[in-house]
Amino acid sequence: MKISIIGAGIGGLTTAIALQQKGIDYHLFEKFPSFKPIGAGIMLANNGMQVMDKLGFTETISTNGFHFSSLNITNKKLNIVSKASTRFKKNTLKSYAIHRSKLQEILLSKIPEANISLNKELANLGEPLESNVIHFKDGSSHIYEGLIAADGIHSNIRKSLFPASKIRDPEQMCWRGVLNFQLPKVYQGQLHEMWGKGKRFGFVQINQDQTYWYALKSGKSSKLNKKELQLLFADFHSLVTEIITNTTDESILPNKIEDIKPMKQWSSGNICLIGDAAHATTPNLGQGANQAIEDAYLIAECLSKEKNYQKAFTRFQNSRQIKVNRIVKSSWNIGKMSHLSNPIMITFRNFGMRCMPSGVMQKQNEYIYTLNET
């Protein structure tokens, strides 16, 4: 078998390594001319870590990341409203927060240079699709046997195969940042997300020296500089102001929140979508990258068991869709709930969350953390 992978993000890189472990030949195409440190933080939950453990990365990630033991939803003054453990009864693996660029570096270290082609931005799929040709914007072409599209939420391959697919806008804007900062010990080893009136702020330690944070507000896309972000969150706990103030302007990354309306089909013939290309989700459950990582492992499993591309991709889709669609839907709903602006509704929401038995949230997390089987 010879697999061509479009996109060398976390999903594409993990797919390459999973295929490599199965002895399946592959080549990875990336649109950027080089790999540079990008992004902010990423949370590797238990399900993501199960895959990383199977691929042999647990020790490296634990050395370069920071273990977090709970997910805490708080009010804007950091009083806990809801707390959920990141532990999973079926294994002893820990969850880690890590810089995205560090995770990228760890994954890249296991991929031979000969298996990657850079500066290969996709122009289009050849016509007819049965010709198995992809064309790049540099004028080159490539003939593939099996094609995995890991080219993100704005995937050109998805648009070609499924033009009716729909990107959804929850009307929320996000800013992310990383700074050299040690959180007070009381907040280390936990992810805190503070819910206010139509806005929220989260933070977590990602290594001994750095903290990752993210801020969201309701409304259409807008540009806010650091000073405006400080004013927006001035009514939050003073730690928020301290974090934003000590983040350099160039380290603050704006990002429009979007997802893909759940699709009935991810594959066509010998082409299959994975990760954000297939099922981009809002970040409210911290599962975007983790679900791409799960995809990577499972699609390699399917290809190792089924040599017919179409059958392997159908098997992959059938194994993953129910869980992924449930996560996309839950994340969308949580995003709406977290951005309530009516004070009465916020009071009822917080009261309901405080009264919710811990087992309910733990049950949801265990569903998320359970890997699909082929």
C-alpha positions in Angstrom: 0.0 0.0 0.0 1.1 3.6 -0.6 -0.7 6.3 1.2 -0.5 10.0 0.4 -1.3 12.4 3.3 -2.2 16.0 2.6 -1.4 18.2 5.6 1.3 18.0 8.3 -0.6 19.3 11.3 -0.9 17.2 14.4 -3.4 14.8 12.7 -1.3 14.3 9.6 1.9 13.8 11.5 0.3 11.3 13.8 -1.2 9.4 10.9 2.2 9.2 9.3 3.7 7.7 12.4 0.8 5.3 12.9 1.2 4.1 9.3 4.9 3.7 9.8 4.4 1.6 12.9 2.1 -0.7 10.8 4.7 -1.0 8.0 2.5 0.9 5.5 4.3 3.1 3.0 3.3 6.8 3.0 4.3 10.2 1.8 3.3 13.5 3.5 2.7 16.7 1.7 2.7 20.1 3.5 1.8 23.5 2.0 4.3 25.5 4.1 7.9 25.8 2.9 9.3 24.9 6.4 8.2 23.8 9.9 8.3 26.8 12.2 7.2 27.1 15.9 3.5 27.9 15.7 0.4 27.9 17.7 -0.1 28.1 21.5 -1.0 25.3 23.9 -2.7 22.0 23.4 -4.3 19.6 25.9 -3.6 15.9 25.4 -6.5 14.2 27.2 -6.5 10.6 28.2 -7.7 9.4 24.8 -5.0 11.3 23.0 -2.4 10.0 25.4 -3.6 6.4 24.8 -2.6 6.8 21.2 0.6 8.6 22.1 1.5 5.8 24.4 0.9 3.2 21.7 3.2 5.2 19.4 5.9 5.4 22.1 5.7 9.1 23.0 4.5 9.1 26.7 7.9 9.7 28.3 8.9 12.5 25.9 5.5 14.2 26.3 5.7 13.9 30.1 9.2 15.5 30.0 8.2 18.4 27.8 4.6 19.0 29.0 2.8 19.5 32.3 0.4 17.1 33.8 -3.0 18.4 34.7 -5.3 16.4 36.9 -8.7 18.2 36.6 -10.8 20.4 34.4 -12.3 23.2 36.5 -15.1 25.5 35.4 -15.2 28.5 37.7 -17.0 31.9 37.8 -15.0 35.0 36.9 -13.5 35.2 40.3 -12.1 31.7 40.2 -14.7 30.1 42.5 -15.2 26.6 41.3 -18.6 25.8 39.7 -17.7 22.3 38.4 -14.7 20.1 38.6 -14.0 16.9 36.6 -11.0 14.6 36.9 -8.9 13.8 33.9 -8.3 10.2 35.2 -9.7 7.2 33.5 -10.5 4.0 35.3 -9.2 1.8 32.5 -5.6 3.0 32.6 -3.1 5.0 34.6 -2.1 7.4 31.9 -2.0 11.1 32.8 -3.3 14.1 30.7 -0.8 16.7 29.7 -0.8 20.3 28.5 2.1 21.0 26.1 3.1 23.7 23.6 1.7 22.8 20.2 5.1 23.5 18.5 6.8 21.2 20.9 4.4 18.4 20.2 4.9 19.0 16.4 8.7 18.8 17.0 8.3 15.5 18.9 6.3 14.0 16.1 8.5 15.2 13.4 11.5 13.6 15.0 10.1 10.2 14.1 9.4 10.9 10.4 12.2 10.5 7.8 12.9 13.6 5.7 12.4 11.5 2.6 8.8 10.9 3.5 7.9 14.7 3.6 7.5 17.2 0.7 7.2 20.8 1.8 5.9 23.8 -0.1 3.2 21.6 -1.7 0.0 23.5 -1.4 -2.9 21.7 -3.1 -4.5 23.3 -6.1 -7.1 20.7 -6.9 -7.9 17.1 -7.4 -7.5 15.8 -10.9 -10.5 15.2 -13.1 -11.9 12.6 -13.3 -11.2 11.6 -9.7 -10.6 8.0 -10.9 -7.3 9.3 -12.4 -5.9 9.5 -8.9 -4.0 12.7 -9.6 -3.5 15.7 -7.3 -2.2 19.0 -8.6 -0.1 21.5 -6.5 0.1 25.2 -6.8 3.8 25.0 -7.7 2.8 23.3 -11.0 3.7 19.8 -9.9 1.4 16.7 -9.8 1.3 13.5 -7.8 -0.3 10.2 -8.6 -1.7 8.5 -5.4 -3.0 5.1 -4.5 -4.8 6.0 -1.3 -5.3 9.6 -0.2 -5.8 10.9 3.4 -6.9 14.5 3.7 -5.7 16.1 6.9 -5.8 19.6 5.6 -7.9 21.2 8.2 -11.3 22.9 8.5 -11.0 24.7 5.2 -10.0 21.5 3.4 -9.9 21.9 -0.4 -10.3 18.1 -0.7 -13.5 18.2 1.3 -14.8 21.0 -0.7 -14.2 19.1 -3.9 -15.7 15.8 -2.7 -18.6 17.2 -0.6 -19.4 20.7 -1.8 -22.5 20.8 0.4 -20.5 20.5 3.6 -21.1 23.5 5.9 -18.8 25.4 8.2 -20.8 26.8 11.1 -20.2 30.1 13.0 -21.1 30.2 16.7 -20.3 33.9 16.7 -17.4 33.7 19.1 -13.9 35.1 18.8 -10.9 33.5 20.5 -7.4 34.8 21.5 -4.7 32.4 22.6 -1.3 33.2 24.1 1.8 31.6 25.8 4.0 33.5 28.2 6.9 32.8 30.4 5.1 32.5 33.7 4.6 30.1 36.6 1.1 30.0 37.9 0.6 30.1 41.7 1.0 26.6 43.1 -2.7 26.4 43.9 -3.6 26.6 40.2 -0.8 24.4 38.8 -1.7 20.9 37.6 -5.2 22.0 36.7 -7.0 23.6 33.8 -9.2 26.5 34.9 -11.8 28.0 32.6 -13.6 31.0 34.0 -17.1 31.8 32.7 -18.4 35.4 32.8 -21.1 37.3 31.0 -20.7 36.4 27.3 -17.0 35.8 27.7 -14.6 33.3 29.3 -10.9 32.9 30.1 -8.9 29.7 30.5 -5.3 29.0 31.6 -3.0 26.0 32.3 0.7 25.4 32.9 2.3 23.7 29.8 5.8 23.2 31.2 7.8 24.3 34.2 8.3 27.8 32.7 5.3 28.6 30.5 1.6 29.1 30.8 -1.0 28.8 28.0 -4.1 30.9 28.1 -7.1 31.5 25.9 -9.9 34.1 25.9 -13.3 34.1 24.2 -16.0 36.6 23.7 -19.4 36.5 22.0 -20.0 38.4 18.8 -18.9 38.6 15.2 -15.2 38.6 14.4 -13.4 41.5 15.9 -9.9 42.7 16.4 -8.7 43.5 19.9 -5.2 44.4 21.0 -3.6 43.5 24.3 -4.9 46.6 26.0 -8.4 46.0 24.8 -8.3 42.4 26.1 -7.1 43.7 29.5 -10.1 46.0 29.6 -12.5 43.3 28.4 -11.5 41.0 31.3 -10.8 43.7 33.9 -13.8 42.4 36.0 -12.2 38.9 36.2 -9.8 37.7 38.9 -6.6 39.8 39.0 -4.6 36.8 37.8 -6.2 37.2 34.4 -4.9 40.8 34.1 -1.5 39.7 35.2 -1.4 36.9 32.6 -2.5 39.1 29.7 -0.1 42.0 30.8 2.9 39.7 30.8 2.2 38.2 27.4 4.0 39.8 24.5 1.8 41.3 21.7 3.3 39.0 19.0 2.4 36.0 21.2 -1.3 36.7 21.2 -3.0 34.8 18.4 -6.6 35.7 17.3 -8.7 32.9 16.0 -12.3 32.7 14.7 -14.2 29.9 16.3 -15.9 27.5 13.8 -16.9 23.9 13.3 -18.3 21.7 10.6 -21.9 20.6 10.7 -21.7 16.8 11.2 -21.4 15.1 7.8 -22.8 11.7 6.8 -19.8 10.8 4.7 -16.1 11.3 5.1 -14.7 9.2 2.3 -15.2 8.7 -1.4 -13.5 5.8 -3.2 -9.8 5.8 -2.2 -9.9 9.3 -0.6 -10.7 9.8 3.1 -11.0 12.9 5.3 -9.7 12.9 8.9 -9.4 15.4 11.8 -10.7 18.9 11.2 -11.1 18.2 7.5 -13.9 15.8 8.4 -15.2 16.9 11.8 -13.8 20.2 13.0 -15.2 20.9 16.4 -15.4 24.0 18.6 -12.7 23.9 21.4 -15.2 23.6 24.3 -14.3 20.0 25.2 -10.6 20.3 24.4 -11.1 17.5 21.9 -10.2 18.9 18.5 -6.6 17.6 18.4 -7.4 14.5 20.4 -10.0 13.4 18.0 -7.6 13.9 15.1 -5.1 11.8 17.0 -7.7 9.1 17.5 -8.5 9.3 13.8 -4.8 8.8 12.9 -4.5 5.7 15.0 -7.7 4.1 13.9 -7.3 4.8 10.2 -3.9 3.1 10.3 -5.5 0.1 12.1 -8.2 -0.1 9.4 -5.6 0.1 6.6 -3.5 -2.7 8.2 -6.5 -5.0 8.3 -8.2 -4.1 5.0 -6.1 -3.8 1.8 -9.0 -2.3 -0.2 -8.9 1.4 0.3 -12.6 2.0 -0.1 -13.4 -0.8 2.4 -10.8 0.4 4.9 -12.0 4.0 4.8 -15.7 2.9 5.1 -14.7 0.8 8.1 -12.9 3.7 9.7 -15.9 6.0 9.2 -18.3 3.5 10.6 -16.1 3.1 13.7 -15.7 6.8 14.4 -18.7 8.7 13.3 -21.2 8.2 16.2 -18.6 9.3 18.8 -17.2 12.2 16.9 -20.7 13.6 16.0 -21.7 13.4 19.6 -18.6 15.3 20.7 -19.1 18.0 18.0 -22.8 18.4 19.1 -21.9 18.5 22.9 -19.1 21.0 22.3 -21.3 23.3 20.3 -24.0 23.3 23.1 -21.4 23.9 25.8 -20.1 26.8 23.9 -23.6 28.4 23.8 -24.2 27.6 27.5 -20.9 29.1 28.5 -21.6 32.5 26.8 -25.0 33.3 28.4 -25.4 37.0 29.0 -28.6 37.0 31.0 -27.7 37.3 34.8 -30.7 35.2 35.9 -29.9 32.4 33.4 -26.2 32.5 34.4 -27.3 32.0 38.1 -29.5 29.1 37.2 -26.8 27.6 35.0 -24.1 27.8 37.7 -26.5 26.4 40.3 -27.4 23.5 38.1 -23.7 22.7 37.4 -22.8 22.9 41.1 -25.6 20.4 41.9 -24.8 18.0 39.1 -23.4 14.7 40.5 -19.7 14.3 39.8 -20.4 10.9 38.3 -22.4 12.5 35.4 -19.5 14.5 34.1 -17.1 11.6 34.8 -19.3 9.3 32.7 -19.2 11.8 29.8 -15.5 12.0 30.1 -15.1 8.2 30.1 -17.2 8.0 27.0 -14.8 10.5 25.3 -11.7 8.8 26.6 -12.7 5.4 25.3 -11.0 4.7 22.0 -13.0 3.3 19.2 -12.3 -0.2 17.9 -12.2 -1.2 14.2 
